[in-house]
Amino acid sequence: MTREEKSQVIQDLTAVLAGTNTLYLADISGLNAQATSNLRRACYRADVQLSVVKNTLLAKAMEASDKDFGELPTVLKGNTSMMIAEAANAPAKLIKDFRKKSKKPLLKGAFAEESIYIGDEQLDALVNIKSREELIGDIIGLLQSPAKNVISALQSGGQTLSGILKTLSEK
């Protein structure tokens, strides 16, 4: 690869990093062709972009990026695959599901919603991250709860009052 080609790849990776809030780095080495194909299909279905990257080029792109990736460049050793998604927990769920059949992919690290996660033991924490839509749903549910209680109290009060008036009118 020539110096110009490397420079172009670094620019492309920097643009990709600037456009995402979710980046997972995984090790998929050791997967056979069939398992790799199945992983790529699963990524496509889950709307996760999977690509194999050169560690040095990705490290340079992280340095050139405006975002702070913290210790994430330290995990760039060996075979590295980059997973990018809109939902912060989508790649983690995909890795966890895929591991039911295989021991790979191993999570090296992740950048999700401005937070850095290093190591495979962080996978469960990443699976439990709520997506933007789930958080909005929770907030709407919390906002509706007091309003429902007020409406319910007003309705029950009106029924009690009408019951008292009906009883008095019958006497």
C-alpha positions as CSV (number, residue, x, y, z in Angstrom):
1,M,0.0,0.0,0.0
2,T,1.5,3.3,-1.0
3,R,1.7,6.3,1.3
4,E,-1.1,8.1,-0.6
5,E,-3.4,5.1,-0.3
6,K,-2.7,4.9,3.5
7,S,-3.4,8.6,3.8
8,Q,-6.7,8.2,2.0
9,V,-7.7,5.2,4.2
10,I,-6.9,7.3,7.3
11,Q,-9.0,10.2,6.0
12,D,-11.9,7.8,5.3
13,L,-11.6,6.2,8.8
14,T,-11.5,9.6,10.4
15,A,-14.7,10.6,8.6
16,V,-16.4,7.3,9.7
17,L,-15.3,7.9,13.3
18,A,-16.6,11.5,13.2
19,G,-20.0,10.3,12.0
20,T,-20.6,7.7,14.7
21,N,-21.2,7.6,18.5
22,T,-20.8,3.8,18.7
23,L,-17.6,2.0,17.8
24,Y,-16.8,-1.6,18.9
25,L,-13.4,-3.3,18.3
26,A,-13.5,-7.0,18.2
27,D,-11.2,-10.0,17.5
28,I,-12.8,-12.4,15.0
29,S,-9.6,-14.3,14.2
30,G,-10.0,-18.0,14.2
31,L,-13.4,-18.0,12.7
32,N,-13.7,-20.2,9.6
33,A,-15.2,-19.0,6.4
34,Q,-18.7,-20.2,7.2
35,A,-18.7,-18.6,10.7
36,T,-17.4,-15.3,9.3
37,S,-20.1,-15.3,6.6
38,N,-22.7,-16.0,9.3
39,L,-21.3,-13.1,11.4
40,R,-21.4,-10.8,8.4
41,R,-25.1,-11.8,7.7
42,A,-26.0,-11.3,11.4
43,C,-24.4,-7.8,11.3
44,Y,-26.3,-6.9,8.1
45,R,-29.6,-8.0,9.7
46,A,-28.8,-6.0,12.9
47,D,-27.8,-2.9,11.0
48,V,-24.2,-3.1,12.2
49,Q,-21.3,-2.3,9.8
50,L,-18.5,-4.8,10.2
51,S,-15.1,-4.2,8.6
52,V,-11.6,-5.4,9.2
53,V,-9.1,-2.6,9.7
54,K,-5.3,-2.2,10.0
55,N,-4.4,-1.3,13.6
56,T,-1.9,1.4,12.7
57,L,-4.3,3.1,10.3
58,L,-7.2,3.1,12.8
59,A,-4.9,4.4,15.6
60,K,-3.8,7.3,13.3
61,A,-7.5,8.0,12.4
62,M,-8.4,8.0,16.1
63,E,-5.6,10.6,16.8
64,A,-6.8,12.7,13.9
65,S,-10.4,12.6,15.1
66,D,-12.0,15.3,17.2
67,K,-13.4,12.7,19.7
68,D,-11.5,11.5,22.7
69,F,-11.1,7.7,22.4
70,G,-9.1,7.5,25.7
71,E,-7.3,4.1,26.1
72,L,-9.1,2.5,23.1
73,P,-6.0,2.7,20.8
74,T,-4.1,0.5,23.3
75,V,-6.2,-2.5,22.4
76,L,-5.2,-2.3,18.8
77,K,-3.1,-5.4,18.6
78,G,-3.6,-8.5,16.5
79,N,-6.6,-9.0,14.3
80,T,-9.1,-6.1,14.7
81,S,-12.6,-5.8,13.3
82,M,-14.5,-2.6,13.6
83,M,-18.3,-2.7,14.3
84,I,-20.3,0.5,13.9
85,A,-24.0,0.9,14.6
86,E,-26.7,3.5,15.5
87,A,-27.9,1.8,18.6
88,A,-25.2,1.6,21.3
89,N,-26.1,-1.9,22.4
90,A,-26.7,-3.5,19.0
91,P,-23.1,-4.8,18.5
92,A,-22.9,-6.1,22.1
93,K,-26.2,-8.0,21.7
94,L,-25.0,-9.4,18.3
95,I,-21.7,-10.6,19.8
96,K,-23.4,-12.2,22.8
97,D,-25.9,-14.0,20.5
98,F,-23.2,-15.1,18.2
99,R,-21.1,-16.5,21.1
100,K,-23.8,-19.0,21.8
101,K,-22.5,-21.0,18.8
102,S,-18.8,-19.9,18.9
103,K,-16.2,-18.6,21.3
104,K,-15.5,-15.6,19.0
105,P,-15.8,-12.7,18.4
106,L,-14.0,-11.3,21.5
107,L,-14.6,-7.8,22.5
108,K,-11.4,-5.7,22.7
109,G,-13.0,-2.4,23.5
110,A,-15.8,-0.1,22.7
111,F,-16.7,3.6,22.4
112,A,-20.4,4.0,23.1
113,E,-22.2,7.3,23.9
114,E,-19.0,9.1,24.9
115,S,-17.8,6.3,27.2
116,I,-14.9,4.0,26.8
117,Y,-15.1,0.2,27.6
118,I,-12.0,-1.9,27.6
119,G,-12.0,-5.7,27.7
120,D,-14.3,-8.6,27.0
121,E,-15.7,-8.5,30.5
122,Q,-17.5,-5.3,29.7
123,L,-19.8,-7.1,27.2
124,D,-22.7,-7.5,29.7
125,A,-22.5,-3.8,30.7
126,L,-22.7,-2.9,27.0
127,V,-25.7,-5.2,26.4
128,N,-27.6,-3.4,29.2
129,I,-27.1,0.1,27.7
130,K,-30.5,1.4,26.6
131,S,-30.9,2.8,23.1
132,R,-32.2,6.3,22.5
133,E,-35.6,5.0,21.6
134,E,-35.8,2.9,24.8
135,L,-34.9,5.9,26.9
136,I,-37.5,8.1,25.3
137,G,-40.1,5.4,25.9
138,D,-39.1,5.2,29.6
139,I,-39.4,9.0,29.9
140,I,-42.8,9.1,28.3
141,G,-44.0,6.3,30.5
142,L,-42.8,8.2,33.6
143,L,-44.4,11.4,32.4
144,Q,-47.7,9.6,31.7
145,S,-47.9,7.9,35.1
146,P,-48.7,11.0,37.3
147,A,-51.2,12.3,34.7
148,K,-53.0,8.9,34.7
149,N,-53.1,9.1,38.5
150,V,-54.7,12.5,38.5
151,I,-57.2,11.6,35.9
152,S,-58.1,8.4,37.8
153,A,-58.5,10.4,41.1
154,L,-60.8,12.9,39.4
155,Q,-62.9,10.2,37.8
156,S,-63.3,8.3,41.0
157,G,-64.2,11.5,42.9
158,G,-66.9,12.3,40.3
159,Q,-68.3,8.8,40.6
160,T,-68.4,9.0,44.4
161,L,-70.1,12.4,44.2
162,S,-72.7,11.2,41.7
163,G,-73.3,8.1,43.9
164,I,-74.0,10.3,47.0
165,L,-76.3,12.6,45.0
166,K,-78.2,9.6,43.6
167,T,-78.7,8.2,47.1
168,L,-79.9,11.5,48.5
169,S,-82.4,12.0,45.7
170,E,-83.8,8.5,46.3
171,K,-84.5,9.3,49.9
